[in-house]
């Protein structure tokens, strides 16, 4: 019998990628609000471009927040400290944040959803995080890129960067790494040959070894277009929420209608996606199925979902009826139920703004529920 081989690629981006700079700013503002006012409402977007920072959106809170200071501190933390790069924490900033519309607030005040939309959660038994292999490795690569830059181990690196991983599957099981692509900005004095050698030996090889994989040098691309000296928003503008596939499952599952960062948990784009992941992960962790996608949908002001769908892709190890009963006992999928059970009114969201929102054990939607 011939082998059934297929390939799947996922990408991740570094914390200094322009879109992630914006996610970092938005979630830092959210955390600052929730630290003082757990019931604060936040929907903040950021845009970064050549020597310019723009904040916009809605905030309703009793907290006293210095939005500009938070934004500049986050940009500085991410490594944009050199004005010669055309963008830094000292770039011009415009602030257009205002209070939430009272027409939206009516539904939220009654503990309903802050908007309509559908959300999806996913889990599988490929990794210890119960996440797909391609996105898990891609995140580990971008995190490693950032760590060797911040530590000075690879001092020629500059903020920004990307990683893409192609995994070969045999009969739907990950078998080997077929290809890795890395893009990193760097100082002028370093050669392309040195960049490749250091990235291959100090980033790619050790991370793949953690997963018991390797990849030949001829299956690796580093900076495929050549020299990359100018990092970040001066080269490519960034927006909050533009990396939703990176933020979720790397294309392995369907994508909901809205992004996550900068939104308080009354926005079901965020809390609903976290609840869907919580449900999916607990189904797989309880060995009721080996691969699960959970779909939820709400309308604005809705207290409970108008859709709760579970797809096990034929991997269920018990009846679907039993799985739905398991979910009924696991969580109340109303907006207030999700917020309360997952304890979402705490300032925990900066942990999500880089390297994905899922697969991180410290986050409440990643917890495995105790048997009842």
C-alpha positions in Angstrom: 0.0 0.0 0.0 1.4 3.4 -0.9 1.9 6.0 1.8 -0.6 8.8 2.1 1.7 11.8 2.3 0.5 15.4 2.6 2.1 18.7 3.6 0.9 21.6 5.8 2.6 25.0 6.4 2.1 27.4 9.2 3.8 30.7 10.0 4.5 32.8 13.1 5.9 36.3 13.5 8.2 37.8 16.1 6.9 40.2 18.8 8.5 43.1 16.9 6.6 42.4 13.7 4.6 45.6 12.9 1.2 43.8 13.4 2.4 42.4 16.7 3.7 45.8 17.9 0.1 46.9 17.4 -1.3 43.8 19.2 1.2 44.4 22.0 0.1 48.0 22.4 -3.6 47.1 22.4 -3.3 44.4 24.9 -1.1 46.5 27.2 -3.8 49.1 27.3 -6.4 46.5 28.0 -4.3 45.1 30.9 -3.8 48.5 32.3 -7.5 49.1 32.4 -8.4 45.7 33.9 -5.7 46.1 36.6 -7.6 49.0 38.0 -11.1 48.4 36.7 -12.0 44.7 36.1 -15.3 45.8 34.5 -13.7 48.3 32.2 -14.6 48.0 28.5 -12.0 48.2 25.9 -11.8 47.9 22.1 -8.5 49.5 21.1 -6.8 49.4 17.8 -3.3 50.6 16.9 -1.6 51.4 13.7 2.1 51.9 13.2 3.8 53.2 10.1 6.9 55.2 9.1 7.7 57.3 12.2 4.0 57.3 13.3 1.8 55.7 15.9 -2.0 55.9 15.9 -4.3 54.8 18.7 -8.1 54.5 18.1 -11.1 52.8 19.6 -13.3 52.8 22.6 -12.6 52.7 26.3 -15.1 53.0 29.1 -13.5 52.8 32.5 -13.0 54.4 35.9 -9.3 53.8 35.6 -7.0 56.7 34.9 -4.9 55.6 31.9 -2.0 57.3 30.1 -2.5 55.7 26.7 0.5 57.4 25.2 2.9 56.3 27.9 1.7 52.7 27.6 2.2 52.7 23.9 5.6 54.2 24.0 6.8 51.8 26.8 5.6 48.8 24.8 7.4 49.9 21.6 10.6 50.5 23.6 10.3 47.1 25.3 10.0 45.5 21.9 13.3 46.9 20.9 12.5 50.0 18.7 15.0 52.3 20.3 16.9 53.5 17.2 15.4 56.5 15.4 17.6 55.6 12.4 15.2 52.7 11.7 12.4 55.2 10.8 10.3 54.1 13.8 10.9 54.1 17.5 9.1 54.7 20.8 9.8 58.5 20.2 7.8 58.5 16.9 4.8 60.9 16.5 1.7 59.6 18.2 -2.0 60.5 17.6 -4.7 59.3 20.1 -8.3 59.0 18.9 -9.6 56.8 21.7 -13.1 57.6 22.9 -15.9 56.1 25.0 -17.9 53.1 24.0 -21.1 53.8 22.0 -24.2 53.7 24.3 -26.1 51.7 21.7 -23.6 48.9 22.1 -23.3 49.3 25.8 -27.1 48.5 26.3 -26.5 44.9 25.3 -23.3 44.5 27.2 -24.7 46.0 30.4 -27.3 43.2 30.4 -24.4 40.7 30.3 -24.9 40.0 26.6 -22.4 39.7 23.8 -20.7 42.9 22.7 -21.1 42.0 19.0 -22.3 39.3 16.7 -20.0 36.8 15.2 -18.8 33.2 15.1 -15.7 31.7 16.8 -13.8 28.5 16.5 -11.6 26.5 18.8 -9.4 23.6 18.0 -7.4 20.9 19.7 -5.5 17.7 18.6 -3.2 15.2 20.1 -0.2 16.0 17.9 1.8 17.9 20.6 1.8 18.1 24.4 0.0 21.4 24.1 -2.7 19.7 22.2 -2.0 22.0 19.3 -1.2 21.4 15.6 2.5 20.7 15.0 3.2 23.3 12.3 2.0 26.4 14.3 3.6 25.1 17.5 7.0 24.8 16.0 6.6 28.1 14.1 5.9 29.9 17.4 8.8 28.3 19.1 11.1 29.5 16.3 9.9 33.1 16.5 10.2 33.1 20.2 13.8 31.8 19.9 14.6 34.5 17.4 13.5 37.1 19.9 15.3 35.5 22.8 18.7 35.3 21.1 18.3 38.9 20.0 17.3 40.1 23.5 20.1 38.1 25.2 22.7 39.4 22.8 23.6 35.9 21.7 22.9 37.0 18.1 23.6 40.7 18.6 23.3 41.5 14.9 19.5 40.8 14.9 17.0 43.6 15.0 13.3 43.6 16.1 10.9 41.9 13.7 11.0 38.6 11.9 9.1 35.6 10.7 9.2 31.8 10.6 7.3 29.3 8.4 7.4 25.5 8.9 6.2 22.9 6.5 5.3 19.6 8.1 4.9 16.3 6.2 2.0 14.2 7.3 1.6 10.5 6.7 -1.9 9.2 7.2 -2.8 12.5 9.1 0.2 12.1 11.5 3.1 14.5 11.5 6.3 12.6 10.3 9.0 15.1 9.4 9.9 18.7 8.8 9.9 19.3 5.0 11.0 22.9 4.9 11.7 25.9 7.1 11.7 29.6 6.1 13.1 32.3 8.4 13.3 36.1 7.8 15.2 38.3 10.2 16.3 41.9 10.0 20.0 42.5 10.8 22.8 45.0 11.1 24.7 46.1 8.1 28.1 44.6 8.9 27.0 40.9 9.0 27.2 38.7 6.0 24.3 36.6 4.6 26.5 33.5 5.1 26.9 34.2 8.8 23.2 35.0 9.2 22.3 31.6 7.7 24.9 29.7 9.8 23.8 31.3 13.1 20.1 31.0 12.4 20.5 27.4 11.3 22.7 26.3 14.2 21.4 28.4 17.1 17.7 28.8 16.3 16.4 26.2 13.8 18.3 23.1 14.8 17.9 23.3 18.6 14.1 24.1 18.4 13.5 21.2 16.0 15.5 18.9 18.2 13.0 19.7 21.0 10.4 18.0 18.9 12.7 15.2 17.8 12.9 16.6 14.3 15.7 17.9 12.1 16.0 19.5 8.6 18.7 19.5 6.0 20.3 22.8 5.2 19.1 22.6 1.6 15.6 22.6 3.0 16.0 25.9 4.8 15.7 29.5 3.5 16.9 32.4 5.5 16.1 35.9 4.2 15.2 34.7 0.7 15.2 38.2 -0.8 18.7 39.0 0.5 19.6 41.9 2.8 17.1 43.2 5.4 18.4 46.1 7.5 15.4 48.2 8.3 13.0 46.4 10.6 9.4 47.1 11.5 6.9 49.8 10.6 9.2 51.9 8.5 9.3 49.0 6.1 5.8 47.6 6.5 3.0 49.2 8.4 1.2 47.3 11.2 -2.4 47.0 12.4 -4.0 45.4 15.5 -5.7 42.1 14.7 -4.2 41.4 11.3 -2.4 38.2 12.3 -5.5 36.2 13.4 -4.3 33.0 11.7 -1.0 33.3 13.5 -2.9 34.0 16.7 -5.0 30.9 16.4 -4.1 27.6 14.8 -2.0 28.4 11.8 -4.7 27.6 9.3 -5.4 24.2 10.8 -8.9 25.2 11.8 -11.5 27.6 10.6 -11.1 31.3 11.5 -13.9 33.3 13.2 -15.1 36.7 12.2 -13.0 38.8 14.5 -9.6 39.3 15.9 -8.6 39.1 19.6 -6.2 41.8 20.8 -7.3 45.0 22.4 -10.8 43.7 23.3 -12.1 43.1 26.8 -13.9 39.8 27.5 -17.4 41.1 26.8 -16.4 40.9 23.2 -17.1 37.4 22.2 -14.6 37.5 19.3 -12.2 37.0 22.2 -14.0 35.3 25.0 -15.9 33.0 22.7 -12.7 31.9 20.9 -11.2 31.1 24.3 -14.2 29.1 25.4 -14.2 27.2 22.1 -10.5 26.3 22.7 -11.2 25.3 26.3 -14.0 23.0 25.2 -11.9 21.5 22.3 -8.8 21.0 24.5 -10.8 19.3 27.3 -12.5 16.9 24.9 -9.1 15.8 23.5 -7.4 15.8 27.0 -10.2 13.6 28.2 -9.6 11.2 25.3 -13.1 11.5 23.9 -11.6 12.3 20.5 -8.1 12.9 19.0 -9.0 16.0 16.9 -11.8 18.5 17.6 -13.1 21.7 16.2 -15.7 23.6 18.2 -17.8 26.4 16.7 -19.8 29.1 18.6 -21.9 32.0 17.4 -23.6 34.9 19.1 -25.6 38.0 18.2 -25.1 41.4 19.8 -26.7 41.3 23.3 -27.1 37.5 23.2 -26.5 35.9 26.6 -26.0 32.4 25.2 -24.7 31.1 21.8 -27.1 30.6 18.9 -24.7 27.9 17.7 -22.6 25.3 19.5 -21.1 22.8 17.0 -18.6 20.0 17.6 -16.7 18.4 14.8 -14.5 15.4 15.7 -13.5 14.6 12.1 -14.5 11.0 12.7 -11.9 10.6 15.6 -14.4 10.3 18.4 -13.8 7.5 20.9 -17.3 7.7 22.3 -20.7 8.8 21.0 -21.2 12.4 19.9 -24.1 12.5 22.3 -21.7 11.7 25.2 -19.4 14.5 24.0 -22.1 17.1 23.9 -23.2 16.0 27.4 -19.5 16.3 28.5 -19.5 19.9 27.2 -22.8 20.7 29.0 -21.1 19.7 32.2 -17.8 21.4 31.4 -18.9 25.1 30.9 -21.8 27.5 30.7 -21.2 29.0 27.2 -23.2 32.2 28.0 -21.1 35.3 27.9 -21.2 35.8 31.6 -20.6 32.1 32.2 -17.5 32.1 30.1 -16.1 35.2 31.7 -16.8 33.9 35.2 -15.5 30.3 34.8 -12.4 31.3 32.9 -11.8 34.3 35.1 -11.3 36.7 32.2 -11.5 40.0 33.9 -7.9 39.9 35.0 -4.9 41.7 33.3 -3.6 38.5 31.6 -3.8 39.5 27.9 -0.3 40.8 27.2 0.8 37.1 27.4 -1.3 36.5 24.3 -0.1 39.3 22.0 2.9 37.4 20.6 3.5 33.7 19.7 -0.2 32.8 19.7 -3.2 32.8 22.0 -3.3 29.1 22.5 -1.1 26.3 23.8 0.3 28.4 26.7 -0.3 26.5 30.0 -0.5 29.6 32.2 -3.7 30.9 30.5 -7.0 29.9 31.9 -8.6 28.6 28.7 -5.7 26.1 28.5 -6.5 24.5 31.9 -7.7 20.9 32.0 -10.9 20.7 34.1 -11.0 18.4 37.1 -13.4 15.5 36.6 -16.8 16.2 38.2 
